[in-house]
Amino acid sequence: MKRVLWWVYAVVVFVHGLIHVMGVVEGFGVADVDQLTEPVSGGEAVLWLVAGLLVIAAAVMTVLRSRGWWLVTGVAAVVSQVAILTSWTDARAGTAVNVLMLAAAAYGFATRSHDPASTQGARP
């Protein structure tokens, strides 16, 4: 069951990362995204892109059981939340996934080996 939950978690996080692409597309003027009612500037689009890439990397690292997955997940959640704050009305629902990611990162941090230099964390 634990393995299934990690896969569900990874898919949710991956989709969350893909949703960040909407801000990138809107901000760079590639297409008009009807779901976004607030304007996205070019600088904000870069933030959305970085956040999306970090979130997708976190999902992939979780699936691959990569060393330091929890650290990337924590950073991705924070950067994602900053991007969400720039378009709060449109993107606030993403906060729930970021809270989930922070909880997973905290779990990984808490269960890593007792070596302070270790970035392993619990393996999904």
C-alpha positions in Angstrom: 0.0 0.0 0.0 2.8 2.4 0.9 4.3 1.9 -2.6 0.9 2.8 -4.2 0.6 6.0 -2.2 4.1 7.1 -3.3 3.1 6.5 -6.9 -0.1 8.5 -6.5 1.9 11.2 -4.7 4.5 11.3 -7.6 1.7 11.5 -10.2 0.0 14.4 -8.4 3.3 16.2 -8.0 4.1 15.7 -11.7 0.8 17.0 -12.9 1.2 20.0 -10.5 4.5 20.7 -12.3 2.8 20.5 -15.7 0.1 22.9 -14.6 2.9 25.5 -14.0 3.4 25.5 -17.7 0.1 27.4 -18.0 1.9 30.4 -16.4 4.8 30.0 -18.7 2.7 29.9 -21.8 0.6 32.9 -20.8 3.6 35.0 -19.6 5.6 34.5 -22.7 2.6 35.1 -25.0 2.7 31.7 -26.6 -1.0 31.3 -26.1 -3.9 32.9 -24.2 -4.8 30.6 -21.4 -8.5 31.2 -20.6 -8.2 29.7 -17.1 -5.8 32.5 -16.1 -7.6 35.8 -15.4 -4.6 37.6 -14.0 -1.8 38.8 -16.3 1.5 37.0 -16.1 4.6 39.1 -16.8 7.7 37.8 -18.5 9.6 37.7 -15.2 6.8 35.8 -13.6 6.8 33.4 -16.5 10.4 32.6 -15.7 9.4 32.0 -12.1 6.6 29.7 -13.2 9.1 27.8 -15.5 11.7 27.3 -12.8 9.0 26.2 -10.3 7.5 23.8 -12.9 10.9 22.3 -13.7 11.7 21.9 -10.0 8.3 20.3 -9.2 8.7 17.9 -12.1 12.3 17.0 -11.0 10.9 16.3 -7.5 8.3 13.9 -8.9 10.9 12.1 -11.1 13.4 11.9 -8.2 10.7 10.4 -6.0 9.9 7.7 -8.6 13.6 7.0 -9.2 14.3 7.0 -5.5 17.1 9.4 -6.0 19.3 10.6 -3.2 18.2 14.0 -1.9 14.7 13.7 -3.3 13.3 15.3 -0.2 15.6 18.4 -0.5 14.6 19.0 -4.1 10.9 18.5 -3.1 11.1 21.1 -0.3 12.8 23.7 -2.5 10.3 23.0 -5.3 7.4 23.5 -3.0 8.7 26.8 -1.8 9.5 28.1 -5.3 6.1 26.9 -6.5 4.3 28.7 -3.7 6.1 31.9 -4.5 4.9 31.5 -8.1 1.4 30.8 -6.9 1.4 34.0 -4.8 2.0 36.0 -8.0 -1.4 34.7 -9.4 -3.2 33.9 -6.2 -6.8 34.2 -7.5 -6.0 31.7 -10.4 -3.6 29.4 -8.7 -4.3 29.2 -5.0 -5.5 25.5 -5.3 -1.9 24.6 -6.0 -1.1 25.5 -2.4 -2.6 22.1 -1.3 -0.1 20.2 -3.4 2.7 22.4 -2.1 1.7 21.6 1.5 1.7 17.9 0.6 5.1 18.2 -0.9 6.4 20.0 2.2 5.0 17.2 4.3 6.8 14.6 2.1 10.0 16.6 2.3 9.8 16.8 6.1 9.2 13.0 6.2 12.2 12.4 4.0 14.4 14.7 6.1 13.2 13.1 9.4 13.9 9.6 8.2 17.3 10.2 6.5 20.3 8.4 8.0 21.7 9.8 11.2 24.8 11.0 9.3 24.3 14.8 9.2 25.9 14.9 5.7 23.4 12.4 4.4 20.8 13.5 1.9 19.3 10.0 1.4 16.0 10.3 3.3 13.5 7.5 3.4 13.0 5.7 0.2 9.6 5.5 -1.3 
